[in-house]
Amino acid sequence: MVSVKRNNVKLLVALIGGTGVLTMGALSVAIGQQQVAPAVVVSSGNSTAAGPTSATTTPLMAVPLIKGPAALPTEEQGPAAP
């Protein structure tokens, strides 16, 4: 009797563990496909909005508009020089 209960518990634990492994695998595949999928743009063909043309280029990285050190706010500047 004890052996049958012990086997049932082992079987239940194995089923729960296997289900967990399968669930993690399915979630990994779903997340991987979500990140890899390219964006799809649908156009009706009659848009009048100006979009990017072949003459315009967009930088691949953000470029700061102001170069060099930023000026301190007036409350953080030292006393005025004579």
Phi and psi in degrees as a GROMACS rama.xvg file:
@    title "Ramachandran Plot"
@    xaxis  label "Phi"
@    yaxis  label "Psi"
@TYPE xy
-65.5185  -37.3009  VAL-2
-63.9688  -39.2668  SER-3
-66.0429  -43.3411  VAL-4
-64.2495  -40.5717  LYS-5
-64.6406  -40.4701  ARG-6
-66.6888  -37.4678  ASN-7
-65.2103  -39.8611  ASN-8
-66.1141  -42.9048  VAL-9
-62.5142  -41.0344  LYS-10
-64.8211  -42.5437  LEU-11
-63.2323  -44.2786  LEU-12
-63.8824  -40.0588  VAL-13
-64.96  -40.9777  ALA-14
-65.2589  -41.8343  LEU-15
-64.8786  -43.3833  ILE-16
-63.7989  -43.3029  GLY-17
-64.5288  -38.8672  GLY-18
-64.3717  -39.9514  THR-19
-63.3092  -42.6017  GLY-20
-64.0496  -44.317  VAL-21
-63.7491  -39.0605  LEU-22
-64.8372  -43.9138  THR-23
-63.4263  -39.2538  MET-24
-64.003  -43.058  GLY-25
-64.9018  -41.1931  ALA-26
-65.5212  -38.8945  LEU-27
-62.2666  -43.3934  SER-28
-64.7623  -42.6944  VAL-29
-64.4967  -42.8847  ALA-30
-67.3098  -40.2812  ILE-31
-63.1223  -40.361  GLY-32
-70.3998  -33.2578  GLN-33
-66.5571  -38.995  GLN-34
-76.4618  -29.5346  GLN-35
-85.667  -25.7728  VAL-36
-61.351  128.405  ALA-37
-75.3927  156.864  PRO-38
-74.8204  138.135  ALA-39
-109.22  126.548  VAL-40
-110.572  123.905  VAL-41
-106.103  129.123  VAL-42
-124.896  140.935  SER-43
-84.3175  -14.4338  SER-44
91.2196  -8.79891  GLY-45
-118.25  31.0148  ASN-46
-78.5187  140.31  SER-47
-106.233  -0.833478  THR-48
-72.1932  141.45  ALA-49
-78.5219  123.543  ALA-50
-113.116  -179.82  GLY-51
-65.8224  139.667  PRO-52
-111.171  178.243  THR-53
-69.6893  -19.809  SER-54
-78.3568  -25.1702  ALA-55
-90.3412  142.728  THR-56
-123.328  143.595  THR-57
-111.596  135.481  THR-58
-68.9191  149.173  PRO-59
-78.8045  -19.4642  LEU-60
-129.432  157.48  MET-61
-68.24  136.837  ALA-62
-120.667  126.551  VAL-63
-68.672  142.706  PRO-64
-78.1772  -32.6845  LEU-65
-108.312  128.159  ILE-66
-106.441  148.913  LYS-67
98.4023  177.577  GLY-68
-71.9698  146.945  PRO-69
-81.1189  147.415  ALA-70
-73.9636  146.606  ALA-71
-74.9802  148.008  LEU-72
-62.2196  155.598  PRO-73
-60.6351  -33.8717  THR-74
-72.0507  -17.2942  GLU-75
-102.641  -4.12978  GLU-76
-78.552  153.517  GLN-77
-74.9735  -176.255  GLY-78
-62.4606  149.096  PRO-79
-66.4232  138.807  ALA-80
-79.5288  142.624  ALA-81
